[in-house]
Amino acid sequence: MHKVKLQKIILAGLCAAIIFIGISLFRINLPAIVGRPFIHFGNTFAVIAVMILGFKYGACAAVLGLGLFDILNGYAATSWITMLEAVILAAVTALVFRAVHYQNNQVGKLYLVSLAAGLIKLVTSWLAGVIESLMVGTHLSVAVINAFLSLPAAAINSGATFIIVPLIYLALEKTILKRMRL
């Protein structure tokens, strides 16, 4: 029992580092009305972490990886929003992954999980944009519109998550996950 818990803690730390690197090294900034959005693979790796480790450890990895990036790269004032988004993303991913009763090589079910993750990320990104806009004193109606107009990066990230998550998960399943009994 303790061995499995230790494995999950170590893997959560590794996943947090991969998430951090997935944002740091593979980032394309985009112009936006609200915030400073960019295309990255952090959310993709966060979804994979949740699928491998479950909600508790996967959410911790996502919060650490995404939150630490924000804190260390000029987004500290809104890092709490990113961390909240990570928890919501992890909860939806874990819920859908469990609900589809995934078994080995069921690609359609993996795409369903990644679709749910991508859609919730769009919703949370829009809400985050509204909150950020309100934080600087914008009226609610303007904040809602500005947040919507700032969604292209989130849409691209969600599309990448939809496409890439099942491919990476299947690759991991055929190699590493068979040997691990978490």
Sequence and secondary structure as in RCSB ss.txt:
>XXXX:A:sequence
MHKVKLQKIILAGLCAAIIFIGISLFRINLPAIVGRPFIHFGNTFAVIAVMILGFKYGACAAVLGLGLFDILNGY
AATSWITMLEAVILAAVTALVFRAVHYQNNQVGKLYLVSLAAGLIKLVTSWLAGVIESLMVGTHLSVAVINAFLS
LPAAAINSGATFIIVPLIYLALEKTILKRMRL
>XXXX:A:secstr
 HHHHHHHHHHHHHHHHHHHHHHHTS EE   SSS  EE SHHHHHHHHHHHHHHHHHHHHHHHHHHHHHHHTT 
GGGHHHHHHHHHHHHHHHHHHHHHTT  TT HHHHHHHHHHHHHHHHHHHHHHHHHHHHHTT  HHHHHHHHHHT
 HHHHHHHHHHHHHHHHHHHHHHHTHHHH   
